[in-house]
C-alpha cells in the first residue's frame, strides 16, 4: 500500500505548503496529495478552503490576488510541483464544489488551467495500475476530471467520492468513464475486504481518504487497498513501513 501525505502533510504542517510536501517526502512517504484552486489573477494556488480560516475570513480565495495569498502563506502550485520534483506520486485535487465562490462547473476553469500548466511542464503519463511516479488529478466534480481525461495531457484521473456514496457506484463510474482510480472515504472501506476485491476485479485502483490513525492504515493495508492518504504520513511510514518499497 502506498502511503500518501494529505495536503502535503497535515502533521506537522502547515498543510498545502512546500514545507508540508518536503516533510512528507523526507519521511519516506510514497507521494503527496494537495488541493488546487484559482486566485483572482487566474493562477493556481494550493489551499483547501474556499475562504481562509480564522481572522483571515472574508473575501474568497478566488477574489484574492496571488501576491496577497502568498503573503498569507498560500503557495502557487508551481512552487509545490518544484518541491515535489517527481519524487513519488502527486495527487492534485481540483476544488470545485457547489455553493463555493469559485464553483463553475461545467466551465471548469481550474481544471483547464491545470491541464495547461501540466502540459507546459511536460508532466503526463497514464499507466494501469497508476505508477509510483504518476501525476493524478482528482475531484469530487466529475466534469473536472472528465475535462482532464479528454484533454490528451496523459495524466491519470481519479473520482473522489463522498463518504455516503456507494462504493459500487463509484467503481462503476470510474470504469465506465475511463478513469484510473476511485478515491473513497475511509468509512466506506474499513472493515470490508470485499471493497478492495471489487475494485481490483474491475481494474480500478482504490485509494482511501483520510487516514488519521496507524491502526486504520494497517487495516487498509491488510485489506488490499492500493494507497492511503494520511494526515501524518511520517508516523504511518515509521510504524508500518514505506508502502511502495
C-alpha positions as CSV (number, residue, x, y, z in Angstrom):
1,X,0.0,0.0,0.0
2,X,1.3,3.4,-0.9
3,X,1.4,6.0,1.9
4,X,0.5,9.5,0.6
5,X,0.6,12.7,2.6
6,X,-2.7,14.5,3.0
7,X,-2.4,18.2,1.9
8,X,1.3,17.5,1.7
9,X,1.4,16.5,5.4
10,X,-1.2,18.0,7.8
11,X,1.1,16.8,10.6
12,X,3.4,18.6,11.1
13,X,2.0,21.1,8.5
14,X,1.3,23.8,7.7
15,X,-0.9,22.0,5.1
16,X,-0.7,22.6,1.4
17,X,2.7,24.2,1.6
18,X,6.2,23.5,0.3
19,X,7.3,22.7,3.9
20,X,4.5,20.1,4.2
21,X,5.5,18.4,0.9
22,X,9.1,18.3,2.0
23,X,8.2,16.8,5.4
24,X,6.2,14.0,3.9
25,X,8.8,13.1,1.3
26,X,11.7,13.3,3.7
27,X,9.8,10.9,6.0
28,X,9.6,8.3,3.2
29,X,6.0,8.8,2.0
30,X,5.3,7.4,-1.4
31,X,3.8,10.7,-2.5
32,X,1.5,13.5,-1.6
33,X,-1.9,15.0,-2.2
34,X,-2.6,18.7,-2.4
35,X,-5.6,21.0,-3.1
36,X,-5.8,23.3,-6.1
37,X,-7.8,26.5,-6.5
38,X,-7.6,29.7,-8.6
39,X,-6.6,33.1,-7.4
40,X,-8.2,36.3,-8.7
41,X,-5.3,36.5,-11.2
42,X,-6.1,33.1,-12.6
43,X,-3.0,31.5,-11.0
44,X,-3.3,28.0,-9.5
45,X,-2.7,28.0,-5.8
46,X,-2.6,25.3,-3.1
47,X,-5.3,25.8,-0.5
48,X,-8.2,23.7,0.8
49,X,-10.8,26.2,2.0
50,X,-12.6,28.5,-0.4
51,X,-12.1,31.2,2.3
52,X,-9.1,31.3,4.6
53,X,-9.9,30.3,8.2
54,X,-10.0,32.4,11.4
55,X,-9.2,36.1,11.2
56,X,-8.5,35.9,7.5
57,X,-12.0,35.0,6.5
58,X,-13.9,37.4,4.3
59,X,-13.1,37.6,0.6
60,X,-12.9,34.2,-1.1
61,X,-9.6,32.8,-2.3
62,X,-10.7,33.3,-5.9
63,X,-11.2,37.0,-5.2
64,X,-7.7,37.5,-3.7
65,X,-4.6,38.3,-5.7
66,X,-1.8,35.7,-6.0
67,X,0.5,38.2,-4.1
68,X,-2.0,38.7,-1.3
69,X,-2.4,34.9,-0.9
70,X,1.4,34.4,-0.9
71,X,1.6,36.9,1.9
72,X,-0.9,34.8,3.8
73,X,1.1,31.7,3.3
74,X,-0.7,30.2,0.3
75,X,1.8,29.0,-2.3
76,X,1.4,28.8,-6.0
77,X,1.1,25.3,-7.4
78,X,4.3,25.7,-9.4
79,X,6.3,26.0,-6.2
80,X,4.7,22.9,-4.8
81,X,5.5,21.0,-8.0
82,X,9.1,22.2,-7.8
83,X,9.3,20.9,-4.3
84,X,7.8,17.5,-5.3
85,X,10.1,17.2,-8.3
86,X,9.0,13.8,-9.4
87,X,9.7,12.1,-6.0
88,X,6.8,9.6,-5.9
89,X,3.2,10.3,-6.7
90,X,1.4,13.6,-6.6
91,X,-2.4,13.9,-6.5
92,X,-3.8,17.3,-7.5
93,X,-7.3,17.7,-6.2
94,X,-9.3,20.2,-8.2
95,X,-11.6,22.0,-5.7
96,X,-14.9,22.8,-7.4
97,X,-17.9,22.2,-5.2
98,X,-21.4,23.7,-5.4
99,X,-22.1,26.5,-3.1
100,X,-18.5,27.7,-3.0
101,X,-17.4,31.1,-4.6
102,X,-15.2,29.5,-7.2
103,X,-17.7,26.8,-8.3
104,X,-18.0,27.0,-12.1
105,X,-19.0,23.5,-13.4
106,X,-19.2,22.7,-16.2
107,X,-16.9,25.6,-17.4
108,X,-14.0,24.1,-15.3
109,X,-11.6,27.0,-15.4
110,X,-9.4,25.5,-12.7
111,X,-9.2,22.1,-14.4
112,X,-8.3,23.6,-17.8
113,X,-5.7,25.9,-16.2
114,X,-4.2,22.8,-14.5
115,X,-4.1,21.0,-17.9
116,X,-2.1,23.9,-19.4
117,X,0.3,24.1,-16.5
118,X,1.0,20.3,-16.6
119,X,1.4,20.4,-20.4
120,X,3.9,23.3,-20.1
121,X,5.9,21.4,-17.6
122,X,5.9,18.2,-19.6
123,X,4.1,16.2,-16.9
124,X,1.8,13.4,-18.1
125,X,1.8,9.7,-18.1
126,X,-1.0,7.2,-17.5
127,X,-0.5,3.5,-16.6
128,X,-2.8,0.9,-15.1
129,X,-2.3,0.4,-12.2
130,X,-1.2,4.0,-11.6
131,X,2.6,4.1,-11.5
132,X,4.5,5.2,-8.4
133,X,5.7,8.3,-10.2
134,X,2.4,9.3,-11.7
135,X,0.6,12.7,-11.7
136,X,-3.0,12.2,-10.8
137,X,-5.8,14.7,-11.0
138,X,-8.8,14.0,-8.7
139,X,-12.0,15.8,-7.8
140,X,-15.5,15.4,-6.4
141,X,-16.6,17.2,-9.6
142,X,-16.7,14.7,-12.4
143,X,-16.8,17.5,-15.0
144,X,-13.3,18.4,-13.9
145,X,-11.7,15.0,-14.2
146,X,-13.5,14.4,-17.5
147,X,-12.1,17.6,-18.8
148,X,-8.6,16.5,-17.8
149,X,-9.2,13.0,-19.3
150,X,-10.4,14.5,-22.6
151,X,-7.5,17.0,-22.8
152,X,-5.0,14.4,-24.1
153,X,-2.4,15.5,-21.5
154,X,-2.0,11.9,-20.4
155,X,-2.2,12.2,-16.6
156,X,-4.2,9.8,-14.5
157,X,-7.6,10.8,-13.3
158,X,-9.5,9.8,-10.2
159,X,-13.0,10.3,-8.9
160,X,-13.2,11.4,-5.3
161,X,-16.4,10.1,-3.7
162,X,-18.3,11.5,-0.8
163,X,-18.5,9.4,2.5
164,X,-22.1,8.2,2.0
165,X,-21.7,7.4,-1.7
166,X,-22.0,3.8,-2.7
167,X,-18.5,2.4,-3.4
168,X,-20.1,0.1,-6.1
169,X,-21.5,3.2,-7.8
170,X,-18.1,4.9,-7.7
171,X,-16.3,1.8,-9.1
172,X,-18.9,1.6,-11.9
173,X,-18.5,5.2,-12.8
174,X,-14.7,5.1,-12.8
175,X,-14.6,2.1,-15.0
176,X,-17.2,3.3,-17.5
177,X,-15.7,6.8,-17.7
178,X,-12.2,5.6,-18.3
179,X,-10.6,7.0,-15.1
180,X,-7.9,5.1,-13.3
181,X,-8.8,5.3,-9.6
182,X,-11.6,5.7,-7.1
183,X,-10.7,7.8,-4.1
184,X,-13.2,6.6,-1.5
185,X,-13.7,7.8,2.1
186,X,-12.1,5.6,4.7
187,X,-15.5,4.9,6.3
188,X,-16.6,3.2,3.1
189,X,-13.7,0.8,3.0
190,X,-12.7,0.0,6.6
191,X,-13.9,-3.4,7.8
192,X,-14.8,-4.6,4.3
193,X,-12.2,-6.7,2.4
194,X,-14.8,-7.1,-0.4
195,X,-14.4,-3.4,-1.4
196,X,-10.8,-3.7,-2.5
197,X,-11.5,-7.0,-4.1
198,X,-14.4,-5.5,-6.2
199,X,-12.2,-2.6,-7.2
200,X,-9.4,-4.9,-8.2
201,X,-11.7,-7.1,-10.2
202,X,-13.0,-4.1,-12.1
203,X,-9.4,-2.9,-12.9
204,X,-9.9,0.2,-10.7
205,X,-7.3,1.5,-8.3
206,X,-8.6,2.1,-4.8
207,X,-7.3,5.0,-2.7
208,X,-8.7,5.9,0.7
209,X,-9.1,9.3,2.4
210,X,-8.4,10.5,5.0
211,X,-6.5,8.1,7.2
212,X,-5.9,9.6,10.7
213,X,-4.5,6.6,12.6
214,X,-1.9,4.0,12.2
215,X,-4.4,1.3,13.2
216,X,-6.7,2.3,10.3
217,X,-3.8,2.4,7.9
218,X,-2.8,-1.2,9.0
219,X,-6.3,-2.4,8.4
220,X,-6.5,-0.8,5.0
221,X,-3.1,-2.3,4.0
222,X,-4.2,-5.8,5.1
223,X,-7.4,-5.4,3.2
224,X,-5.5,-4.7,0.0
225,X,-6.1,-1.0,-0.6
226,X,-3.7,0.4,-3.2
227,X,-2.9,3.7,-1.4
228,X,-3.9,5.7,1.7
229,X,-4.0,9.4,2.0
230,X,-2.7,10.1,5.6
231,X,-2.7,13.2,7.8
232,X,0.5,12.1,9.4
233,X,2.4,10.1,6.7
234,X,5.6,10.1,8.8
235,X,4.0,8.2,11.6
236,X,2.4,5.7,9.3
237,X,5.7,5.1,7.4
238,X,7.6,4.8,10.7
239,X,5.2,2.2,12.2
240,X,4.1,0.3,9.1
241,X,6.9,0.8,6.7
242,X,7.1,2.5,3.3
243,X,4.5,1.1,1.0
244,X,5.9,1.1,-2.5
245,X,9.3,0.0,-1.3
